């Protein structure tokens, strides 16, 4: 029987998982019927990675321990990291679905310029109506460049946040598990950045593009693991109170 107060019976994640699976089925059908509309395909990507994240959360066994004050201070930063990762995954999906990945064939510049002509207004128009076939994309090159450059800037921001988050997790950790996940977050982010840079230099080979998606999934797994460590199950018989005290 479900019990909302018992974290061993996670009603909310299971409910979210059921809703996500239903939504993914609908998005899969719309991807075909709406002719590869970028918003639908990108939402399908986010839904898939969200499903992975919830499944991974449910597979983890929460620790039963109290967090130190320094570890508790990581919670807000970890939630910020999750939000930044979600935004960057959206940018990655938007880049792919608008065929903007090849808009900047050079690095660190784009089109041999640090700030080439870009059309942000059309680049991030989420809806363009029905009956438009998006195969091979419909955007002009300045709009595609704007998308690609934004994704690069997002990568810099996400990389900075994740490396700092990983370093703080290692520095503040009282448990070995938290130190390990902090190191994995840094390693996964450096790997993802390396894959992205190599993709540009090698003109976007398909195996590397697939590996880049796998790197995003790895980052999701690392972040979910960190959040699970930072939200351990309460000790047996201990009920947390709103003011931070505990009672048995």
C-alpha positions as CSV (number, residue, x, y, z in Angstrom):
1,X,0.0,0.0,0.0
2,X,1.3,3.5,-0.9
3,X,2.4,5.7,2.0
4,X,3.3,9.3,1.1
5,X,5.6,9.6,4.2
6,X,7.6,6.6,3.4
7,X,10.4,7.2,0.9
8,X,10.7,3.5,0.2
9,X,7.3,3.9,-1.5
10,X,7.9,6.9,-3.8
11,X,4.4,7.7,-5.1
12,X,5.4,11.0,-6.7
13,X,8.3,9.7,-8.9
14,X,6.2,6.7,-10.0
15,X,3.3,8.9,-10.9
16,X,5.5,11.3,-12.9
17,X,7.1,8.3,-14.6
18,X,3.7,7.1,-15.7
19,X,2.7,10.5,-17.0
20,X,6.0,10.9,-18.8
21,X,5.7,7.6,-20.6
22,X,2.2,8.5,-21.8
23,X,3.5,11.9,-22.9
24,X,6.4,10.3,-24.8
25,X,4.0,8.1,-26.7
26,X,2.0,11.1,-27.8
27,X,5.2,13.1,-28.7
28,X,6.5,10.1,-30.7
29,X,3.3,10.2,-32.8
30,X,3.4,14.0,-33.2
31,X,7.0,13.9,-34.3
32,X,5.9,12.1,-37.5
33,X,2.5,13.7,-38.1
34,X,3.8,17.2,-37.6
35,X,6.7,16.7,-40.0
36,X,9.7,16.8,-37.5
37,X,8.6,20.1,-35.9
38,X,11.7,21.2,-33.8
39,X,9.6,22.0,-30.7
40,X,8.0,18.5,-30.7
41,X,11.3,16.7,-31.4
42,X,13.1,18.7,-28.7
43,X,10.4,18.0,-26.2
44,X,10.6,14.3,-27.1
45,X,14.3,14.4,-26.2
46,X,13.7,16.2,-22.9
47,X,11.0,13.7,-22.1
48,X,13.3,10.7,-22.8
49,X,16.1,12.0,-20.6
50,X,13.6,12.9,-17.9
51,X,12.3,9.3,-18.0
52,X,15.9,8.1,-17.7
53,X,16.4,10.4,-14.7
54,X,13.3,9.2,-12.8
55,X,14.1,5.6,-13.5
56,X,17.6,6.1,-12.2
57,X,16.3,7.9,-9.1
58,X,14.0,4.9,-8.3
59,X,16.9,2.5,-8.8
60,X,19.1,4.2,-6.2
61,X,19.1,3.1,-2.6
62,X,19.1,6.2,-0.4
63,X,21.6,6.5,2.4
64,X,20.3,6.7,6.0
65,X,22.3,9.4,7.6
66,X,22.3,13.1,8.6
67,X,23.9,15.7,6.3
68,X,26.4,18.1,7.7
69,X,25.7,21.8,7.4
70,X,28.3,22.1,4.6
71,X,26.6,19.3,2.7
72,X,23.2,20.8,3.2
73,X,24.5,24.0,1.6
74,X,25.0,22.1,-1.7
75,X,21.3,21.4,-2.2
76,X,20.4,24.7,-3.7
77,X,23.5,24.7,-5.9
78,X,22.6,21.1,-7.1
79,X,19.1,22.2,-8.0
80,X,20.6,25.1,-9.9
81,X,22.8,22.7,-11.7
82,X,19.9,20.5,-12.7
83,X,18.0,23.6,-14.1
84,X,21.1,24.7,-16.1
85,X,21.5,21.1,-17.5
86,X,17.9,21.0,-18.6
87,X,18.3,24.4,-20.4
88,X,21.5,23.2,-22.1
89,X,19.9,19.9,-23.2
90,X,17.0,22.0,-24.7
91,X,19.6,24.1,-26.6
92,X,21.3,20.9,-27.8
93,X,18.0,19.5,-29.0
94,X,17.1,22.8,-30.6
95,X,20.5,22.9,-32.4
96,X,20.0,19.4,-33.8
97,X,16.4,19.8,-34.8
98,X,17.1,23.0,-36.7
99,X,20.1,21.5,-38.4
100,X,22.3,24.2,-36.8
101,X,25.1,21.9,-35.7
102,X,27.1,22.5,-38.9
103,X,26.5,26.3,-38.9
104,X,29.8,26.9,-37.2
105,X,32.5,24.7,-38.8
106,X,35.4,26.4,-36.9
107,X,36.3,26.7,-33.2
108,X,36.6,28.9,-31.1
109,X,35.4,31.3,-33.8
110,X,32.3,30.8,-35.9
111,X,32.4,31.5,-39.6
112,X,35.9,32.9,-39.0
113,X,34.4,35.6,-36.7
114,X,34.0,36.0,-32.9
115,X,30.5,37.4,-33.3
116,X,29.2,36.6,-36.8
117,X,25.9,38.0,-38.2
118,X,23.1,36.3,-36.3
119,X,19.3,36.3,-36.4
120,X,18.1,35.6,-32.8
121,X,14.5,36.6,-33.5
122,X,13.9,33.7,-36.0
123,X,16.3,31.4,-34.3
124,X,14.1,30.9,-31.3
125,X,10.6,31.1,-32.7
126,X,9.1,28.1,-31.1
127,X,6.0,27.7,-33.3
128,X,5.7,28.4,-37.0
129,X,2.4,26.9,-37.8
130,X,1.3,23.6,-39.2
131,X,2.0,21.9,-42.5
132,X,5.7,22.9,-42.6
133,X,8.1,20.2,-43.5
134,X,11.2,20.6,-41.3
135,X,13.3,18.0,-43.1
136,X,16.8,19.6,-43.5
137,X,15.5,22.7,-41.7
138,X,13.8,25.9,-42.8
139,X,16.0,28.5,-41.1
140,X,18.4,30.8,-42.9
141,X,22.0,30.6,-42.0
142,X,22.1,33.7,-39.7
143,X,19.4,32.0,-37.5
144,X,21.2,28.7,-37.5
145,X,24.4,30.5,-36.5
146,X,22.6,32.2,-33.6
147,X,21.3,28.8,-32.3
148,X,24.8,27.3,-32.6
149,X,26.5,30.2,-30.8
150,X,23.9,30.2,-28.0
151,X,24.5,26.4,-27.5
152,X,28.3,27.1,-27.3
153,X,27.7,29.9,-24.7
154,X,25.4,27.5,-22.8
155,X,28.1,24.9,-22.8
156,X,30.6,27.4,-21.2
157,X,28.0,28.3,-18.5
158,X,27.0,24.6,-17.9
159,X,30.6,23.5,-17.8
160,X,31.5,26.2,-15.2
161,X,28.6,25.4,-13.0
162,X,29.2,21.6,-13.1
163,X,32.9,21.8,-12.5
164,X,32.4,24.1,-9.5
165,X,29.5,21.9,-8.2
166,X,31.7,18.8,-8.5
167,X,34.6,20.5,-6.7
168,X,32.4,21.8,-3.9
169,X,30.9,18.3,-3.5
170,X,34.4,16.8,-3.1
171,X,35.5,19.6,-0.7
172,X,32.4,19.4,1.5
173,X,31.8,15.7,1.4
174,X,31.6,13.8,4.7
175,X,30.7,10.6,2.9
176,X,32.8,8.7,0.3
177,X,29.7,8.4,-1.9
178,X,29.5,12.2,-2.2
179,X,33.2,12.6,-3.0
180,X,32.9,9.9,-5.8
181,X,29.9,11.5,-7.4
182,X,31.6,14.9,-7.3
183,X,34.5,13.5,-9.2
184,X,32.2,11.8,-11.7
185,X,30.3,15.1,-12.4
186,X,33.6,16.8,-13.3
187,X,34.8,13.9,-15.4
188,X,31.5,13.6,-17.3
189,X,31.4,17.3,-18.0
190,X,35.0,17.4,-19.3
191,X,34.2,14.4,-21.5
192,X,31.1,16.0,-22.9
193,X,33.0,19.2,-23.7
194,X,35.7,17.2,-25.3
195,X,33.2,15.4,-27.5
196,X,31.6,18.7,-28.6
197,X,34.9,20.2,-29.5
198,X,36.0,17.1,-31.5
199,X,32.6,17.1,-33.3
200,X,33.3,20.6,-34.7
201,X,36.9,19.7,-35.8
202,X,35.8,16.5,-37.5
203,X,32.7,18.0,-39.2
204,X,30.1,16.3,-37.1
205,X,30.6,12.5,-37.7
206,X,27.5,10.6,-36.8
207,X,29.2,8.3,-34.2
208,X,30.4,11.3,-32.2
209,X,26.9,13.0,-32.5
210,X,25.4,9.8,-31.0
211,X,28.1,9.8,-28.3
212,X,27.3,13.4,-27.5
213,X,23.7,12.4,-26.7
214,X,25.0,9.6,-24.5
215,X,27.1,12.2,-22.7
216,X,24.0,14.2,-22.0
217,X,22.4,11.0,-20.5
218,X,25.5,10.4,-18.4
219,X,25.3,14.0,-17.0
220,X,21.6,13.4,-16.1
221,X,22.5,10.2,-14.3
222,X,25.3,12.0,-12.4
223,X,23.0,14.9,-11.4
224,X,20.2,12.5,-10.2
225,X,22.8,10.5,-8.2
226,X,24.0,13.7,-6.6
227,X,20.5,14.8,-5.7
228,X,19.8,11.4,-4.2
229,X,22.9,11.6,-2.0
230,X,21.9,15.1,-0.9
231,X,18.4,14.0,0.0
232,X,19.0,10.9,2.1
233,X,16.3,8.9,3.7
234,X,15.7,9.8,7.4
235,X,17.2,7.6,10.0
236,X,14.8,4.9,11.3
237,X,12.3,6.4,13.6
238,X,13.4,9.9,13.0
239,X,10.9,12.4,11.6
240,X,12.3,15.8,10.3
241,X,10.4,18.9,11.5
242,X,10.0,22.1,9.5
243,X,12.3,24.0,11.8
244,X,15.2,21.6,11.2
245,X,14.8,19.7,14.6
246,X,13.9,16.1,14.7
247,X,11.6,13.9,16.8
248,X,11.1,10.2,17.3
